[in-house]
């Protein structure tokens, strides 16, 4: 029966993705709405179209999707690219990611929310969805200093987001470990876990890079990629099995896997591999986002209004202030300081993926976190592109004629 449910999920995603385009909405929004329909909305009638035990069985799809997302983010980490763009976008990406986390965290604490919950939820705030911003830039043919640096920042952003998320989640786990009596170990353990995660990814990245030279056929290469991503994801459980008190992050490992691969592999092989991945992953991502919507519980969504407002506003304030400070420190132009942060508002795929990891850290708050982030995703994906367009127009990087044309997704 699991295959029938997987088929239902993919077809739902395809139909709602098509429907979303008709209303000028991003595909991700369509997938989430499709999930809402076959999950909580149909459940209101008393009929579970996709039972909870089936959703649990399909959880492995989320892990695979997250692995591919992190791997793709890692492939953006080309050293030659960083040398070319300079320090400005790197500094901005670090500050806007960190400030988004800190602003949401302090606001949640200020309004009396639990420390560990605040730490984990705020860690998700760093992620930005580059697709919506890139879409605006391409559609309106934006050109100039703000646009160039914005493209570089959104390319780097998800990597900095995953690193900060890994750090904050590791700290949250240490805080929750009541059996840990050694204070020094509690402090140093999160950093060791992060280094171990990166080390595993680096080692497997070397295996992948050299393996791709050995296996030359397209079929063999995509099989090797799948095997290495799967084993990288599985290392979390393998390490936990042999060292129960020690946990590594599959997200960080998969990101490092992608980074080592992209820096040690010939350009022609990279292009072939990324082409093959782009052909394999669409149904995985469709299922991932539809299932994310299907797992949402409407009664929880109705009770997270206050947290949602704190998260949405706190993240925006953090992104804007962090981008401004980062640009100031790195000696960016007045236009970059003033306008770049407004292109960092959209949030989608990576943030939704991080809710899966967050659910494992504080399962008692899993439903709340998923509801907050999915609700925020809808808001950000609706208003984010419009704000980006307005900012780039104000910066003088979109022509007044093109600015008058209707936005399309």
C-alpha positions as a LaTeX table, in Angstrom:
\begin{tabular}{lrrr}
\hline
Residue & $x$ (\AA) & $y$ (\AA) & $z$ (\AA) \\
\hline
Unk1 & 0.00 & 0.00 & 0.00 \\
Unk2 & 2.91 & 2.37 & 0.64 \\
Unk3 & 3.50 & 2.66 & $-3.14$ \\
Unk4 & $-0.14$ & 3.69 & $-3.67$ \\
Unk5 & 0.23 & 6.46 & $-1.07$ \\
Unk6 & 3.52 & 7.61 & $-2.62$ \\
Unk7 & 1.77 & 7.80 & $-5.99$ \\
Unk8 & $-1.08$ & 9.81 & $-4.46$ \\
Unk9 & 1.39 & 12.25 & $-2.88$ \\
Unk10 & 3.33 & 12.81 & $-6.13$ \\
Unk11 & 0.18 & 13.29 & $-8.24$ \\
Unk12 & $-1.23$ & 15.73 & $-5.64$ \\
Unk13 & 2.02 & 17.70 & $-5.79$ \\
Unk14 & 2.04 & 17.80 & $-9.59$ \\
Unk15 & $-1.57$ & 19.02 & $-9.77$ \\
Unk16 & $-1.20$ & 21.67 & $-7.08$ \\
Unk17 & 2.15 & 22.80 & $-8.47$ \\
Unk18 & 0.41 & 23.41 & $-11.79$ \\
Unk19 & $-2.48$ & 25.15 & $-10.03$ \\
Unk20 & $-0.07$ & 27.40 & $-8.12$ \\
Unk21 & 1.45 & 28.62 & $-11.40$ \\
Unk22 & $-2.02$ & 29.62 & $-12.63$ \\
Unk23 & $-2.31$ & 31.96 & $-9.63$ \\
Unk24 & 1.28 & 33.25 & $-9.93$ \\
Unk25 & 2.38 & 31.41 & $-6.76$ \\
Unk26 & 5.64 & 29.50 & $-6.21$ \\
Unk27 & 5.55 & 25.71 & $-6.75$ \\
Unk28 & 6.45 & 25.09 & $-3.10$ \\
Unk29 & 3.29 & 26.92 & $-2.00$ \\
Unk30 & 1.24 & 24.64 & $-4.27$ \\
Unk31 & 2.86 & 21.51 & $-2.87$ \\
Unk32 & 2.19 & 22.61 & 0.72 \\
Unk33 & $-1.44$ & 23.44 & $-0.08$ \\
Unk34 & $-1.84$ & 20.04 & $-1.74$ \\
Unk35 & $-0.49$ & 18.41 & 1.41 \\
Unk36 & $-2.91$ & 20.43 & 3.54 \\
Unk37 & $-5.79$ & 19.14 & 1.42 \\
Unk38 & $-4.95$ & 15.42 & 1.53 \\
Unk39 & $-3.93$ & 15.66 & 5.19 \\
Unk40 & $-5.62$ & 17.90 & 7.78 \\
Unk41 & $-8.41$ & 19.35 & 5.59 \\
Unk42 & $-9.82$ & 15.97 & 4.52 \\
Unk43 & $-9.34$ & 14.72 & 8.10 \\
Unk44 & $-11.89$ & 17.33 & 9.23 \\
Unk45 & $-14.56$ & 15.17 & 7.57 \\
Unk46 & $-13.52$ & 12.25 & 9.78 \\
Unk47 & $-11.72$ & 10.38 & 6.97 \\
Unk48 & $-7.93$ & 9.95 & 7.01 \\
Unk49 & $-6.88$ & 9.80 & 3.36 \\
Unk50 & $-3.23$ & 9.41 & 4.39 \\
Unk51 & $-3.13$ & 7.71 & 7.83 \\
Unk52 & $-0.58$ & 8.84 & 10.41 \\
Unk53 & 1.31 & 5.52 & 10.36 \\
Unk54 & 1.81 & 5.91 & 6.59 \\
Unk55 & 3.17 & 9.43 & 7.11 \\
Unk56 & 5.59 & 7.95 & 9.65 \\
Unk57 & 6.70 & 5.25 & 7.19 \\
Unk58 & 7.41 & 7.89 & 4.54 \\
Unk59 & 9.61 & 9.91 & 6.91 \\
Unk60 & 12.69 & 8.48 & 5.15 \\
Unk61 & 11.75 & 10.62 & 2.13 \\
Unk62 & 12.26 & 13.75 & 4.24 \\
Unk63 & 15.72 & 12.53 & 5.29 \\
Unk64 & 16.70 & 11.85 & 1.66 \\
Unk65 & 15.35 & 15.24 & 0.51 \\
Unk66 & 17.29 & 17.01 & 3.27 \\
Unk67 & 20.44 & 15.16 & 2.25 \\
Unk68 & 20.11 & 16.34 & $-1.35$ \\
Unk69 & 19.28 & 19.91 & $-0.27$ \\
Unk70 & 22.38 & 20.07 & 1.96 \\
Unk71 & 24.56 & 18.47 & $-0.73$ \\
Unk72 & 23.39 & 21.05 & $-3.31$ \\
Unk73 & 24.13 & 23.88 & $-0.86$ \\
Unk74 & 27.63 & 22.45 & $-0.37$ \\
Unk75 & 28.29 & 22.49 & $-4.12$ \\
Unk76 & 27.95 & 26.30 & $-4.01$ \\
Unk77 & 31.05 & 26.42 & $-1.79$ \\
Unk78 & 33.63 & 26.73 & $-4.57$ \\
Unk79 & 36.82 & 28.37 & $-3.28$ \\
Unk80 & 37.39 & 30.02 & $-6.66$ \\
Unk81 & 33.95 & 31.66 & $-6.34$ \\
Unk82 & 34.75 & 33.11 & $-2.90$ \\
Unk83 & 38.04 & 34.50 & $-4.15$ \\
Unk84 & 36.18 & 36.17 & $-7.00$ \\
Unk85 & 33.34 & 37.79 & $-5.01$ \\
Unk86 & 35.51 & 39.01 & $-2.13$ \\
Unk87 & 34.65 & 39.40 & 1.56 \\
Unk88 & 31.56 & 41.68 & 1.34 \\
Unk89 & 28.86 & 39.03 & 0.60 \\
Unk90 & 30.48 & 36.54 & 2.99 \\
Unk91 & 30.47 & 39.02 & 5.90 \\
Unk92 & 26.88 & 40.09 & 5.11 \\
Unk93 & 25.71 & 36.44 & 4.95 \\
Unk94 & 27.26 & 35.66 & 8.35 \\
Unk95 & 25.78 & 38.71 & 10.08 \\
Unk96 & 22.28 & 38.55 & 8.57 \\
Unk97 & 22.00 & 34.83 & 9.41 \\
Unk98 & 23.24 & 35.29 & 12.97 \\
Unk99 & 21.13 & 38.39 & 13.65 \\
Unk100 & 17.95 & 36.69 & 12.39 \\
Unk101 & 18.54 & 33.89 & 14.92 \\
Unk102 & 19.41 & 36.21 & 17.80 \\
Unk103 & 16.48 & 38.58 & 17.20 \\
Unk104 & 13.90 & 35.77 & 17.14 \\
Unk105 & 15.56 & 34.10 & 20.14 \\
Unk106 & 15.59 & 37.22 & 22.33 \\
Unk107 & 12.00 & 38.12 & 21.41 \\
Unk108 & 10.79 & 34.60 & 22.29 \\
Unk109 & 12.64 & 34.72 & 25.63 \\
Unk110 & 11.27 & 38.23 & 26.26 \\
Unk111 & 7.71 & 36.94 & 25.81 \\
Unk112 & 8.31 & 34.09 & 28.25 \\
Unk113 & 8.85 & 31.07 & 26.00 \\
Unk114 & 10.95 & 28.11 & 27.15 \\
Unk115 & 14.73 & 28.53 & 26.59 \\
Unk116 & 15.29 & 25.30 & 24.64 \\
Unk117 & 12.22 & 25.83 & 22.44 \\
Unk118 & 13.33 & 29.42 & 21.71 \\
Unk119 & 16.84 & 28.24 & 20.83 \\
Unk120 & 15.68 & 25.59 & 18.34 \\
Unk121 & 12.93 & 27.65 & 16.66 \\
Unk122 & 15.14 & 30.73 & 16.30 \\
Unk123 & 17.89 & 28.59 & 14.71 \\
Unk124 & 15.59 & 28.02 & 11.71 \\
Unk125 & 15.25 & 31.79 & 11.13 \\
Unk126 & 18.65 & 32.06 & 9.43 \\
Unk127 & 17.59 & 30.25 & 6.24 \\
Unk128 & 16.61 & 32.24 & 3.14 \\
Unk129 & 14.96 & 30.89 & $-0.04$ \\
Unk130 & 17.13 & 32.03 & $-2.96$ \\
Unk131 & 14.68 & 30.97 & $-5.69$ \\
Unk132 & 12.17 & 33.79 & $-5.07$ \\
Unk133 & 14.89 & 36.47 & $-5.02$ \\
Unk134 & 16.60 & 35.11 & $-8.15$ \\
Unk135 & 13.22 & 34.99 & $-9.91$ \\
Unk136 & 12.67 & 38.73 & $-9.29$ \\
Unk137 & 16.19 & 39.60 & $-10.47$ \\
Unk138 & 15.79 & 37.59 & $-13.69$ \\
Unk139 & 12.25 & 38.75 & $-14.46$ \\
Unk140 & 13.03 & 42.44 & $-14.03$ \\
Unk141 & 16.57 & 42.23 & $-15.45$ \\
Unk142 & 17.99 & 43.89 & $-12.33$ \\
Unk143 & 21.61 & 44.99 & $-12.67$ \\
Unk144 & 24.02 & 46.77 & $-10.35$ \\
Unk145 & 26.04 & 46.52 & $-7.17$ \\
Unk146 & 23.14 & 45.60 & $-4.87$ \\
Unk147 & 21.96 & 42.88 & $-7.28$ \\
Unk148 & 25.43 & 41.35 & $-7.69$ \\
Unk149 & 26.06 & 41.21 & $-3.95$ \\
Unk150 & 22.52 & 39.98 & $-3.25$ \\
Unk151 & 23.03 & 37.03 & $-5.63$ \\
Unk152 & 26.27 & 36.15 & $-3.84$ \\
Unk153 & 24.69 & 36.47 & $-0.37$ \\
Unk154 & 21.71 & 34.21 & $-1.18$ \\
Unk155 & 24.13 & 31.64 & $-2.64$ \\
Unk156 & 26.10 & 31.59 & 0.63 \\
Unk157 & 23.16 & 32.14 & 3.02 \\
Unk158 & 21.86 & 28.58 & 3.32 \\
Unk159 & 25.34 & 27.29 & 4.09 \\
Unk160 & 25.80 & 29.80 & 6.93 \\
Unk161 & 22.24 & 28.99 & 8.05 \\
Unk162 & 22.98 & 25.25 & 8.29 \\
Unk163 & 26.22 & 25.87 & 10.21 \\
Unk164 & 24.48 & 28.18 & 12.72 \\
Unk165 & 21.53 & 25.78 & 12.97 \\
Unk166 & 23.90 & 22.89 & 13.67 \\
Unk167 & 25.63 & 24.90 & 16.40 \\
Unk168 & 22.45 & 26.12 & 18.13 \\
Unk169 & 20.78 & 22.69 & 17.96 \\
Unk170 & 23.90 & 21.02 & 19.38 \\
Unk171 & 23.82 & 23.53 & 22.26 \\
Unk172 & 20.10 & 22.82 & 22.81 \\
Unk173 & 20.82 & 19.07 & 22.98 \\
Unk174 & 23.59 & 19.64 & 25.53 \\
Unk175 & 21.27 & 21.77 & 27.68 \\
Unk176 & 18.66 & 19.03 & 27.61 \\
Unk177 & 21.08 & 16.28 & 28.62 \\
Unk178 & 20.43 & 16.06 & 32.34 \\
Unk179 & 22.76 & 13.07 & 32.66 \\
Unk180 & 25.77 & 15.18 & 31.68 \\
Unk181 & 27.60 & 16.28 & 34.82 \\
Unk182 & 30.85 & 17.63 & 33.32 \\
Unk183 & 30.27 & 21.33 & 32.57 \\
Unk184 & 33.42 & 21.68 & 30.43 \\
Unk185 & 32.34 & 18.71 & 28.28 \\
Unk186 & 28.83 & 20.18 & 27.95 \\
Unk187 & 30.34 & 23.38 & 26.55 \\
Unk188 & 32.88 & 21.77 & 24.21 \\
Unk189 & 30.73 & 18.83 & 23.02 \\
Unk190 & 28.59 & 20.81 & 20.49 \\
Unk191 & 31.74 & 22.06 & 18.74 \\
Unk192 & 33.28 & 18.58 & 18.63 \\
Unk193 & 30.04 & 17.18 & 17.16 \\
Unk194 & 30.08 & 19.87 & 14.45 \\
Unk195 & 33.75 & 19.16 & 13.62 \\
Unk196 & 33.01 & 15.42 & 13.52 \\
Unk197 & 30.06 & 16.03 & 11.17 \\
Unk198 & 32.23 & 18.10 & 8.83 \\
Unk199 & 35.03 & 15.51 & 9.05 \\
Unk200 & 32.71 & 12.67 & 8.03 \\
Unk201 & 31.43 & 14.72 & 5.09 \\
Unk202 & 34.98 & 15.62 & 4.02 \\
Unk203 & 36.14 & 11.99 & 4.13 \\
Unk204 & 33.16 & 10.74 & 2.12 \\
Unk205 & 33.60 & 13.72 & $-0.24$ \\
Unk206 & 37.11 & 12.45 & $-1.06$ \\
Unk207 & 35.67 & 8.99 & $-1.74$ \\
Unk208 & 33.04 & 10.53 & $-4.02$ \\
Unk209 & 35.47 & 12.77 & $-5.90$ \\
Unk210 & 37.93 & 9.95 & $-6.66$ \\
Unk211 & 35.15 & 7.43 & $-7.24$ \\
Unk212 & 33.67 & 9.59 & $-10.00$ \\
Unk213 & 37.00 & 9.35 & $-11.86$ \\
Unk214 & 36.81 & 5.57 & $-11.64$ \\
Unk215 & 33.15 & 5.21 & $-12.68$ \\
Unk216 & 32.63 & 7.00 & $-15.99$ \\
Unk217 & 29.13 & 5.91 & $-17.09$ \\
Unk218 & 26.19 & 8.19 & $-16.22$ \\
Unk219 & 24.29 & 5.34 & $-14.58$ \\
Unk220 & 27.29 & 4.39 & $-12.44$ \\
Unk221 & 27.91 & 7.99 & $-11.43$ \\
Unk222 & 24.37 & 8.71 & $-10.25$ \\
Unk223 & 24.37 & 5.36 & $-8.42$ \\
Unk224 & 27.60 & 6.34 & $-6.63$ \\
Unk225 & 26.18 & 9.77 & $-5.74$ \\
Unk226 & 23.03 & 8.16 & $-4.27$ \\
Unk227 & 25.08 & 5.60 & $-2.32$ \\
Unk228 & 27.38 & 8.27 & $-0.84$ \\
Unk229 & 24.51 & 10.63 & 0.09 \\
Unk230 & 22.60 & 7.73 & 1.68 \\
Unk231 & 25.60 & 6.58 & 3.74 \\
Unk232 & 26.30 & 10.19 & 4.78 \\
Unk233 & 22.71 & 10.51 & 6.04 \\
Unk234 & 22.98 & 7.12 & 7.76 \\
Unk235 & 26.18 & 8.11 & 9.60 \\
Unk236 & 24.01 & 9.90 & 12.19 \\
Unk237 & 22.51 & 6.57 & 13.27 \\
Unk238 & 25.77 & 4.64 & 12.84 \\
Unk239 & 27.72 & 7.03 & 15.08 \\
Unk240 & 24.86 & 7.12 & 17.62 \\
Unk241 & 24.84 & 3.29 & 17.70 \\
Unk242 & 28.54 & 3.06 & 18.60 \\
Unk243 & 28.63 & 6.24 & 20.74 \\
Unk244 & 25.11 & 6.71 & 22.23 \\
Unk245 & 25.83 & 10.09 & 23.84 \\
Unk246 & 27.42 & 11.56 & 20.70 \\
Unk247 & 25.44 & 12.89 & 17.73 \\
Unk248 & 26.58 & 14.13 & 14.34 \\
Unk249 & 24.56 & 16.28 & 11.92 \\
Unk250 & 23.69 & 14.67 & 8.59 \\
Unk251 & 22.94 & 18.17 & 7.25 \\
Unk252 & 26.48 & 19.41 & 7.94 \\
Unk253 & 27.98 & 16.14 & 6.67 \\
Unk254 & 26.03 & 16.26 & 3.40 \\
Unk255 & 26.93 & 19.94 & 2.94 \\
Unk256 & 30.63 & 19.15 & 3.39 \\
Unk257 & 30.25 & 16.17 & 1.04 \\
Unk258 & 29.03 & 18.61 & $-1.64$ \\
Unk259 & 31.76 & 21.17 & $-0.85$ \\
Unk260 & 34.63 & 18.66 & $-1.16$ \\
Unk261 & 33.10 & 17.19 & $-4.31$ \\
Unk262 & 32.78 & 20.57 & $-6.04$ \\
Unk263 & 36.34 & 21.66 & $-5.17$ \\
Unk264 & 38.16 & 18.43 & $-6.09$ \\
Unk265 & 36.25 & 17.40 & $-9.20$ \\
Unk266 & 36.65 & 18.50 & $-12.82$ \\
Unk267 & 34.09 & 21.04 & $-14.07$ \\
Unk268 & 32.83 & 18.65 & $-16.79$ \\
Unk269 & 32.14 & 15.90 & $-14.21$ \\
Unk270 & 30.44 & 18.39 & $-11.85$ \\
Unk271 & 28.12 & 19.55 & $-14.66$ \\
Unk272 & 27.23 & 15.94 & $-15.55$ \\
Unk273 & 26.57 & 14.96 & $-11.94$ \\
Unk274 & 24.43 & 18.04 & $-11.18$ \\
Unk275 & 22.45 & 17.41 & $-14.38$ \\
Unk276 & 21.77 & 13.83 & $-13.26$ \\
Unk277 & 20.79 & 14.95 & $-9.75$ \\
Unk278 & 18.36 & 17.50 & $-11.22$ \\
Unk279 & 16.67 & 14.62 & $-13.09$ \\
Unk280 & 16.42 & 12.33 & $-10.04$ \\
Unk281 & 15.34 & 14.71 & $-7.26$ \\
Unk282 & 12.07 & 16.41 & $-8.44$ \\
Unk283 & 9.73 & 13.60 & $-7.26$ \\
Unk284 & 11.64 & 13.41 & $-3.95$ \\
Unk285 & 11.22 & 17.15 & $-3.35$ \\
Unk286 & 7.54 & 17.06 & $-4.40$ \\
Unk287 & 6.85 & 14.28 & $-1.89$ \\
Unk288 & 8.84 & 16.09 & 0.80 \\
Unk289 & 6.84 & 19.34 & 0.55 \\
Unk290 & 3.45 & 17.65 & 0.11 \\
Unk291 & 4.12 & 15.48 & 3.17 \\
Unk292 & 5.21 & 18.58 & 5.12 \\
Unk293 & 1.80 & 20.09 & 4.43 \\
Unk294 & 0.00 & 16.81 & 5.17 \\
Unk295 & 1.61 & 16.53 & 8.62 \\
Unk296 & 0.43 & 19.99 & 9.66 \\
Unk297 & $-2.40$ & 19.98 & 12.22 \\
Unk298 & $-4.93$ & 22.79 & 11.85 \\
Unk299 & $-5.75$ & 22.96 & 15.57 \\
Unk300 & $-2.05$ & 23.60 & 16.28 \\
Unk301 & $-1.87$ & 26.23 & 13.52 \\
Unk302 & $-4.72$ & 28.16 & 15.16 \\
Unk303 & $-2.90$ & 28.28 & 18.50 \\
Unk304 & 0.51 & 29.56 & 17.34 \\
Unk305 & $-0.55$ & 33.05 & 16.26 \\
Unk306 & 1.59 & 34.94 & 18.79 \\
Unk307 & 4.68 & 32.80 & 18.18 \\
Unk308 & 4.17 & 33.17 & 14.43 \\
Unk309 & 4.09 & 36.97 & 14.61 \\
Unk310 & 7.24 & 37.02 & 16.78 \\
Unk311 & 9.02 & 34.68 & 14.36 \\
Unk312 & 7.96 & 36.51 & 11.18 \\
Unk313 & 8.72 & 40.04 & 12.43 \\
Unk314 & 11.81 & 39.09 & 14.47 \\
Unk315 & 13.38 & 37.31 & 11.52 \\
Unk316 & 12.78 & 40.26 & 9.16 \\
Unk317 & 14.22 & 42.77 & 11.67 \\
Unk318 & 17.23 & 40.49 & 12.23 \\
Unk319 & 17.86 & 40.04 & 8.50 \\
Unk320 & 17.67 & 43.79 & 7.80 \\
Unk321 & 19.82 & 44.88 & 10.76 \\
Unk322 & 22.35 & 42.06 & 10.25 \\
Unk323 & 22.74 & 42.81 & 6.53 \\
Unk324 & 23.20 & 46.53 & 7.30 \\
Unk325 & 25.82 & 45.87 & 9.99 \\
Unk326 & 27.64 & 43.30 & 7.85 \\
Unk327 & 27.76 & 45.71 & 4.90 \\
Unk328 & 29.02 & 48.48 & 7.20 \\
Unk329 & 31.82 & 46.31 & 8.64 \\
Unk330 & 32.86 & 45.09 & 5.17 \\
Unk331 & 32.74 & 48.68 & 3.83 \\
Unk332 & 29.85 & 48.21 & 1.41 \\
Unk333 & 28.32 & 51.15 & $-0.45$ \\
Unk334 & 25.35 & 53.12 & 1.00 \\
Unk335 & 23.00 & 51.39 & $-1.47$ \\
Unk336 & 24.17 & 47.92 & $-0.41$ \\
Unk337 & 23.72 & 48.84 & 3.27 \\
Unk338 & 20.27 & 50.30 & 2.69 \\
Unk339 & 18.66 & 47.83 & 0.28 \\
Unk340 & 20.36 & 44.41 & 0.24 \\
Unk341 & 18.62 & 43.07 & 3.37 \\
Unk342 & 15.19 & 43.43 & 1.73 \\
Unk343 & 16.11 & 40.68 & $-0.75$ \\
Unk344 & 16.62 & 38.15 & 2.06 \\
Unk345 & 13.03 & 37.87 & 3.31 \\
Unk346 & 11.69 & 34.81 & 1.39 \\
Unk347 & 11.98 & 31.49 & 3.24 \\
Unk348 & 10.95 & 28.03 & 2.03 \\
Unk349 & 12.63 & 24.68 & 1.36 \\
Unk350 & 15.62 & 24.63 & 3.70 \\
Unk351 & 13.62 & 26.10 & 6.61 \\
Unk352 & 10.90 & 23.47 & 6.17 \\
Unk353 & 13.62 & 20.82 & 6.11 \\
Unk354 & 15.13 & 22.14 & 9.32 \\
Unk355 & 11.78 & 21.65 & 11.09 \\
Unk356 & 12.27 & 17.89 & 10.59 \\
Unk357 & 15.61 & 18.04 & 12.43 \\
Unk358 & 14.12 & 20.34 & 15.09 \\
Unk359 & 11.32 & 17.83 & 15.69 \\
Unk360 & 13.91 & 15.25 & 16.70 \\
Unk361 & 15.49 & 17.63 & 19.23 \\
Unk362 & 12.28 & 18.74 & 20.97 \\
Unk363 & 9.56 & 16.27 & 19.86 \\
Unk364 & 7.12 & 17.74 & 22.40 \\
Unk365 & 7.12 & 21.00 & 20.36 \\
Unk366 & 7.44 & 19.45 & 16.88 \\
Unk367 & 3.89 & 20.33 & 15.80 \\
Unk368 & 4.20 & 23.95 & 16.96 \\
Unk369 & 7.51 & 24.47 & 15.17 \\
Unk370 & 6.20 & 22.96 & 11.93 \\
Unk371 & 3.05 & 25.11 & 12.09 \\
Unk372 & 5.00 & 28.34 & 12.74 \\
Unk373 & 7.52 & 27.76 & 9.95 \\
Unk374 & 4.93 & 26.65 & 7.37 \\
Unk375 & 2.71 & 29.65 & 8.18 \\
Unk376 & 5.75 & 31.94 & 7.93 \\
Unk377 & 6.68 & 30.34 & 4.60 \\
Unk378 & 3.29 & 31.25 & 3.13 \\
Unk379 & 3.64 & 34.86 & 4.33 \\
Unk380 & 7.26 & 35.26 & 3.20 \\
Unk381 & 6.67 & 33.69 & $-0.22$ \\
Unk382 & 3.74 & 36.06 & $-0.83$ \\
Unk383 & 5.32 & 39.35 & 0.26 \\
Unk384 & 9.05 & 38.61 & $-0.11$ \\
Unk385 & 9.31 & 38.94 & $-3.91$ \\
Unk386 & 7.27 & 42.17 & $-3.87$ \\
Unk387 & 9.58 & 43.70 & $-1.24$ \\
Unk388 & 12.67 & 42.58 & $-3.20$ \\
Unk389 & 11.30 & 44.21 & $-6.34$ \\
Unk390 & 10.56 & 47.46 & $-4.48$ \\
Unk391 & 14.05 & 47.55 & $-2.91$ \\
Unk392 & 15.88 & 46.93 & $-6.20$ \\
Unk393 & 13.72 & 49.56 & $-7.91$ \\
Unk394 & 14.52 & 52.07 & $-5.15$ \\
Unk395 & 18.22 & 51.22 & $-5.55$ \\
Unk396 & 17.91 & 52.16 & $-9.23$ \\
Unk397 & 18.71 & 48.64 & $-10.45$ \\
Unk398 & 15.34 & 47.90 & $-12.08$ \\
Unk399 & 14.24 & 50.22 & $-14.86$ \\
Unk400 & 11.03 & 52.19 & $-14.25$ \\
Unk401 & 9.43 & 50.63 & $-17.37$ \\
Unk402 & 10.08 & 47.04 & $-16.23$ \\
Unk403 & 9.05 & 47.88 & $-12.65$ \\
Unk404 & 5.52 & 48.59 & $-13.91$ \\
Unk405 & 5.09 & 45.09 & $-15.38$ \\
Unk406 & 3.16 & 42.43 & $-13.45$ \\
Unk407 & 5.13 & 39.97 & $-11.33$ \\
Unk408 & 4.90 & 36.32 & $-12.35$ \\
Unk409 & 6.21 & 33.20 & $-10.65$ \\
\hline
\end{tabular}
